Amino acid sequence: MMLDCARHFHSVDTIKRLINQLAYFKFNTFHWHLTDDEGWRLEIKALPELTRYGSQRGPNTRLAPQFSHIAERHEGYYRQEEVRDVIEYAAARGITVIPEIDIPGHCRAAIKALPDWLHDADDCSTYRSVQHYTDNVLSPALDGTYRFLDTVLNEVAELFPASWVHIGADEVPDGVWTDSPIYRDRRMSGETTASLQIYRDRRMNGETTASLQGQILTYAEQKLRALGKRMVGWEEVQHGDKVSKNTVIYSWQSEDAALHCAQHGFDVILTPGQATYLDMVQDYAATEPGLDWAGVTPLEKAYQYEPLASLASDDPAREHMLGVQCALWSELITNQDRLDYMVFPRLTAIAEAAWSHSERRDWLDYLARLKAQLPRLDKFGIQYRSPWASNK
């Protein structure tokens, strides 16, 4: 399971509480989304500005108010000793913690925290991200971008024992870097650092945004490999054909996208938003909390998710499918009760969908067994959504 702690900060106690439930329902990986446009939540000792400025948003801060806190400050980050505590706590319960540091898009908090390194003041490019930001993408033409990556990835690799590091790579909009004079200036001055030379060559050859994004991602992949880590990212990480097949793809837009990646030799984690995103609304009622861009996902739909249902059992692409992940994005998740409501009991349905064979699954049998689980959730104070609520 992935939990987004960037949009709204979740305490260490909340995370441990969730890890206990993940362990009980046989989840073995906790994917910790730690940075995004709206917040930088991980202490980087060599760059204290990231949490000094990037971990808070609201009045009189560098990050504008967002979501539920318009007139007041929202803040929080994890000290490295707290991260180690969570890692140890999870490991004792059979769970590996994978960090996510989102690049090159979703970087507004980092850019605002480190403008001297990450802001190209002369860049007049016009773009707008899916979340309507116009200033949230790292530049592949700035030396500071690579100093930033080196510094952050060094500390992340040392802090997290997991062999994988997630680098995001999603939702970089068209239009970025199209009107930045820095590469022209450096070309004329004869500067030939490897990173800038590749950037200049690609821009002059008319390559696409995805291709240019690959410059940063290739650098990150090589850096992580040197640190003994395997790079993983959302499905856009393979756009532009720059990263190696050693990169693991988290396919979130559809299962068709997952199949495309597997058929081209990438290992894949299935996390289709239509079935596994727990921030999706659970009912058609106007009063039901959640988002609906990937549709409505009631409990029964989550339970009936059949990974790779269209793929033959002997298809070679199946060898590249490493697992299934559910995710909770936190734009609307402001407190513990809301988190509980969105996660439970759908978490149990996804666990059964991922671990069991389809021919052994039965919706009514699952409901009967779920009813026996509810007293346990009650005991832990989990404010789950009633499985018997209407799903009209």
C-alpha positions in Angstrom: 0.0 0.0 0.0 1.0 3.6 -0.7 0.2 6.4 1.6 0.6 10.1 0.5 1.9 12.1 3.4 2.9 15.1 1.3 -0.6 16.7 0.6 -1.6 16.2 4.3 0.9 15.3 6.9 0.2 12.1 8.8 1.8 11.4 12.2 4.1 8.6 13.0 1.4 7.1 15.3 -1.0 7.1 12.3 1.5 5.4 10.1 2.3 2.7 12.7 -1.4 2.2 13.3 -1.8 1.6 9.5 1.2 -0.7 9.4 -0.3 -2.9 12.0 -3.4 -3.4 9.9 -1.3 -4.0 6.7 0.6 -6.7 8.5 -2.6 -8.4 9.7 -4.0 -8.5 6.2 -0.7 -9.8 4.7 0.6 -6.7 3.0 4.4 -6.8 2.7 5.3 -3.4 1.4 4.6 0.2 2.6 5.2 2.8 -0.1 5.8 6.1 1.6 5.0 9.1 -0.6 7.1 11.8 1.1 7.4 14.8 -1.3 5.1 16.6 -3.7 4.1 20.1 -4.8 2.3 20.8 -1.6 4.9 19.6 0.9 8.4 18.1 1.5 8.1 15.8 4.5 11.6 14.1 4.8 14.5 15.6 6.7 17.6 16.0 4.5 20.4 17.0 6.9 22.6 18.5 4.2 19.6 20.6 2.9 17.7 21.8 6.0 15.9 24.4 3.8 13.8 21.5 2.3 11.9 21.1 5.6 12.4 24.6 6.9 10.4 26.0 4.0 9.0 23.1 2.1 7.2 21.4 5.0 4.8 24.2 5.7 2.2 26.0 3.6 -0.3 28.8 4.4 -0.1 32.5 5.2 3.4 34.0 5.3 5.1 30.8 4.0 6.7 30.1 0.6 3.9 27.6 -0.3 0.4 28.9 -0.8 -2.5 27.5 1.2 -4.0 24.4 -0.3 -6.9 22.0 0.3 -8.3 22.1 3.8 -6.1 24.8 5.3 -6.7 28.1 3.6 -6.5 30.6 6.5 -4.1 28.7 8.7 -0.7 27.0 8.4 -0.4 23.2 7.7 3.0 21.7 8.4 4.9 18.6 9.4 7.9 16.5 8.5 9.6 13.3 9.6 13.0 13.6 11.3 15.4 10.9 10.2 15.3 9.2 13.6 11.5 8.9 13.2 11.9 7.4 9.8 14.3 4.8 11.2 11.8 4.0 13.9 9.0 3.5 11.3 11.3 1.3 9.2 12.2 -0.8 12.2 8.6 -1.1 13.3 7.5 -2.2 9.9 10.4 -4.7 9.5 9.4 -6.4 12.8 6.0 -7.0 11.1 7.4 -8.3 7.8 6.9 -5.1 5.9 9.5 -3.3 3.7 9.3 0.5 3.5 9.9 2.0 0.1 10.4 5.8 0.0 9.2 8.1 -2.8 10.9 11.3 -3.7 9.0 12.7 -6.6 11.0 14.1 -9.6 11.1 15.9 -12.0 7.5 17.0 -11.7 5.6 17.5 -8.5 8.6 19.4 -7.2 7.1 22.8 -6.3 7.9 22.4 -2.6 11.5 21.7 -3.3 11.8 24.5 -5.9 10.4 27.0 -3.4 12.7 25.8 -0.7 15.8 25.9 -2.8 15.3 28.7 -5.4 19.1 29.3 -5.7 19.6 25.8 -7.0 16.3 24.9 -8.6 14.7 28.0 -10.0 15.5 29.1 -13.6 14.7 32.8 -13.4 15.1 33.3 -17.2 12.8 30.4 -18.2 9.7 31.9 -19.9 8.2 28.5 -20.7 4.5 28.2 -20.4 2.9 25.1 -19.0 0.3 24.0 -16.5 0.3 20.7 -14.6 -2.7 18.5 -14.0 -3.0 20.2 -10.6 -2.8 23.6 -12.3 0.8 24.5 -11.2 3.0 26.5 -13.5 6.2 26.2 -11.6 6.6 22.7 -10.3 9.1 20.9 -12.6 12.9 20.6 -12.1 15.0 21.8 -15.0 17.4 19.4 -16.7 19.6 22.4 -17.7 20.5 23.6 -14.2 23.6 22.4 -12.4 21.6 22.8 -9.1 19.2 20.1 -10.2 22.0 17.5 -10.2 23.5 18.8 -7.0 20.0 18.5 -5.5 19.6 14.9 -6.8 23.0 13.8 -5.5 22.5 15.2 -2.1 18.9 13.9 -1.6 19.5 10.5 -3.0 22.7 10.0 -1.0 20.8 10.5 2.2 17.7 8.6 1.1 19.8 5.6 0.1 21.6 5.6 3.4 18.4 6.1 5.5 16.2 3.4 3.8 17.5 -0.2 3.8 15.0 -1.2 1.0 16.6 -2.1 -2.3 14.1 0.1 -4.2 13.7 3.9 -4.3 10.6 5.4 -6.0 11.3 8.6 -7.9 7.8 9.4 -9.1 8.3 10.7 -12.7 4.5 11.2 -13.3 2.5 14.0 -14.8 5.2 16.3 -16.3 3.2 18.6 -18.5 3.9 19.5 -22.1 5.5 22.9 -22.5 8.2 22.7 -19.9 11.7 23.8 -20.8 10.6 25.0 -24.2 11.7 28.7 -23.6 14.7 28.5 -21.4 17.7 30.3 -22.7 20.2 28.6 -20.4 21.2 25.8 -22.7 21.8 28.3 -25.5 24.0 30.5 -23.3 26.0 27.5 -22.2 26.3 26.2 -25.7 27.7 29.5 -26.9 30.1 29.7 -23.9 31.5 26.2 -24.7 30.5 24.6 -21.5 30.5 20.9 -21.9 29.4 19.2 -18.7 27.9 15.8 -19.6 24.5 16.6 -18.3 24.2 19.9 -20.1 25.6 18.5 -23.3 23.0 15.8 -23.4 20.3 18.4 -22.7 21.5 20.7 -25.5 21.8 17.9 -28.0 18.2 16.7 -27.3 16.6 20.1 -27.3 18.4 21.0 -30.6 17.2 17.8 -32.1 13.7 18.7 -31.3 13.1 15.9 -28.8 9.9 15.8 -26.8 9.2 16.7 -23.2 9.2 13.0 -22.3 12.6 12.5 -23.9 14.1 15.5 -22.1 12.6 14.2 -18.8 14.5 11.1 -19.5 17.7 13.1 -19.0 17.0 13.6 -15.3 15.6 10.1 -14.8 18.6 8.5 -16.4 20.9 10.5 -14.1 18.8 9.4 -11.1 18.8 5.8 -12.2 22.6 5.8 -12.6 23.0 7.5 -9.2 20.8 5.0 -7.5 22.5 2.1 -9.1 25.8 3.4 -7.8 24.3 3.5 -4.4 23.1 -0.1 -4.6 19.4 0.7 -5.3 17.0 -0.1 -8.0 14.9 2.8 -9.4 11.1 2.4 -9.5 8.6 5.0 -10.8 5.1 5.6 -12.1 4.4 4.5 -15.6 5.5 7.7 -17.2 9.1 6.9 -16.1 9.5 4.9 -19.3 8.2 7.6 -21.6 10.9 8.7 -24.0 12.7 5.4 -23.8 15.6 6.6 -21.8 15.6 4.5 -18.6 16.8 0.9 -18.6 14.7 -2.2 -18.2 16.0 -2.5 -14.7 13.5 0.2 -13.7 10.3 -1.1 -12.2 7.0 0.4 -13.4 4.1 1.2 -11.1 1.2 1.3 -13.6 -1.6 3.5 -12.3 -3.6 4.7 -15.4 -4.8 1.3 -16.6 -4.0 -2.4 -16.9 -3.5 -1.8 -20.6 -0.6 0.4 -19.7 0.8 -2.3 -17.4 0.6 -4.8 -20.2 2.4 -2.5 -22.6 5.3 -2.0 -20.1 5.5 -5.8 -19.4 5.5 -6.7 -23.1 8.4 -4.3 -23.6 10.5 -6.0 -20.9 9.8 -3.9 -17.7 8.9 -5.4 -14.4 5.5 -4.0 -13.2 3.5 -3.3 -10.1 -0.2 -3.2 -10.8 -1.9 -0.2 -9.2 -4.8 0.8 -11.6 -6.7 3.8 -10.2 -10.0 2.2 -11.3 -9.8 -0.6 -8.8 -7.0 0.1 -6.2 -7.0 3.9 -5.5 -8.6 4.2 -2.1 -9.2 8.0 -2.5 -11.9 7.2 -5.1 -15.4 7.7 -3.9 -17.3 4.6 -2.7 -20.8 5.6 -3.7 -22.7 7.8 -6.1 -24.3 9.8 -3.3 -23.3 13.5 -3.3 -22.5 13.3 0.3 -19.9 10.5 -0.1 -16.3 11.7 0.4 -13.6 11.1 -2.2 -12.6 11.8 -5.8 -14.1 10.3 -8.9 -11.7 10.8 -11.8 -11.1 7.1 -12.0 -14.7 6.2 -11.4 -16.6 5.0 -8.3 -15.0 2.1 -6.4 -17.4 0.5 -3.9 -16.4 -2.4 -1.8 -17.7 -5.0 -4.3 -15.8 -3.5 -7.2 -12.6 -3.6 -5.2 -13.2 -7.2 -4.2 -13.9 -8.2 -7.8 -10.7 -6.7 -9.1 -9.0 -9.5 -11.1 -5.4 -8.7 -11.9 -4.6 -9.3 -15.5 -8.0 -11.0 -16.2 -7.5 -10.6 -20.0 -4.0 -12.2 -20.0 -3.6 -15.9 -20.6 -2.1 -17.8 -17.7 0.9 -18.8 -19.8 1.5 -15.4 -21.3 5.3 -14.5 -20.9 4.2 -11.0 -19.8 3.0 -12.5 -16.5 6.6 -13.1 -15.5 7.1 -9.3 -15.3 4.1 -8.7 -13.0 5.6 -8.4 -9.5 2.6 -7.6 -7.5 -0.4 -5.4 -6.7 -0.5 -2.1 -4.8 -3.4 0.0 -3.5 -2.9 3.7 -2.8 -4.4 6.5 -0.8 -3.7 10.0 -2.0 -4.3 12.6 0.6 -5.6 15.7 -1.0 -8.9 15.1 0.9 -7.5 13.0 3.8 -7.3 15.5 6.7 -7.6 13.3 9.8 -7.5 9.8 11.1 -11.2 9.1 10.8 -11.3 10.1 7.2 -8.3 7.9 6.5 -10.0 4.9 8.2 -13.2 5.5 6.2 -11.5 5.5 2.9 -9.2 2.5 3.6 -11.5 0.1 5.5 -12.9 -2.3 4.6 -11.7 -1.9 1.0 -8.2 -2.8 2.1 -9.4 -6.3 3.0 -11.1 -6.7 -0.4 -7.9 -5.8 -2.2 -5.8 -8.1 0.0 -8.0 -11.0 -1.0 -8.1 -10.0 -4.7 -4.3 -9.9 -4.7 -3.6 -13.1 -2.8 -6.3 -15.5 -3.9 -7.2 -17.3 -7.1 -10.3 -15.9 -8.8 -12.1 -19.3 -8.9 -11.9 -19.4 -5.1 -13.4 -16.0 -4.5 -17.0 -15.5 -3.6 -18.5 -12.1 -2.8 -21.2 -13.4 -0.4 -18.7 -15.7 1.4 -16.3 -12.7 1.7 -19.1 -10.6 3.3 -19.8 -13.3 5.8 -16.2 -13.5 6.8 -15.9 -9.7 6.8 -18.7 -9.5 9.3 -16.6 -11.5 11.6 -13.7 -9.1 11.2 -15.6 -6.0 12.1 -15.4 -6.5 15.9 -11.6 -6.6 15.5 -11.6 -3.3 13.7 -13.9 -1.9 16.4 -11.5 -3.0 19.0 -8.7 -0.9 17.4 -11.1 2.1 17.0 -11.0 2.0 13.2 -13.8 4.2 11.9 -14.5 2.0 8.8 -17.3 2.6 6.2 -20.2 0.2 6.8 -20.0 -2.7 4.3 -23.8 -2.7 4.2 -24.1 1.0 3.2 -25.9 1.7 -0.1 -23.9 1.6 -3.3 -26.6 2.8 -5.7 
